[in-house]
Amino acid sequence: MKKYFLILVACLMFLFAACNKTASSENKAESNYPPMVKVKGIIYVDTGYENAMVKCGTADGQIKTTVDGRKMPSKDDESNFGKGYDYQIWEKGYINVQIDNRWILFRDLDLKDESREIPEWVAHFTGKVIKVESDSLMVEATQIDDRFYFKEIMTKPISLSIENLDNSKYGKVTTEGLEGKSVEVYFGGKIKNIEPENSAPIFLENIYRIIVK
């Protein structure tokens, strides 16, 4: 009797393990894809960056249908994140999708993914660090691409959060030793406190990355 009981327990443990494995596989299969859209036979994926060089709001088309976020779009003008969004054809391999009044860059899924490379149309500038705090940098802009709309208004010191600063020591982000250094700043394009009469430093929303040069 004891022998049969042990066999029964072993069978139950095997079935339990098999069920857990199946459930785990099912959960993995249900994980969402990143935002994607299909235009003229090409599937584009969200880069997470805003295009700051869009000069007009003229759309080339609109997303008309949508599928579940666990799927990839299968037909033209279809996305997996919603419908009714306008899009613009941009440089080769890229389109812009207007989401919450911002033009978000989407990249051809078949393009080589350079995960550390930020597209050139994302707002950025070179600056010199003039003051450091433990959790922020104060910089002055020294070089801005002529194509960016904000070139003429970056005339005051700029306060930067260091959340996405590429500078670490002992595994921790630090501002130590950065005063006087040059940095490349990538951000979402939204700028506050630009008025000359406003004594507060310029503030940038949504800083993507600060790279020490």
Beta strands, then each sheet from edge to edge (+ up, - down):
strand 1: 36-39
strand 2: 42-50
strand 3: 61-62
strand 4: 65-66
strand 5: 78-79
strand 6: 86-89
strand 7: 94-99
strand 8: 102-108
strand 9: 124-132
strand 10: 136-143
strand 11: 158-161
strand 12: 165-166
strand 13: 168-169
strand 14: 172-173
strand 15: 182-187
strand 16: 191-192
strand 17: 202-204
strand 18: 207-212
sheet 1: 3+ 6- 7+ 8- 2+ 1- 5+ 4+
sheet 2: 12+ 18+ 15- 9+ 10- 11+ 17+ 16-
sheet 3: 13+ 14-
end
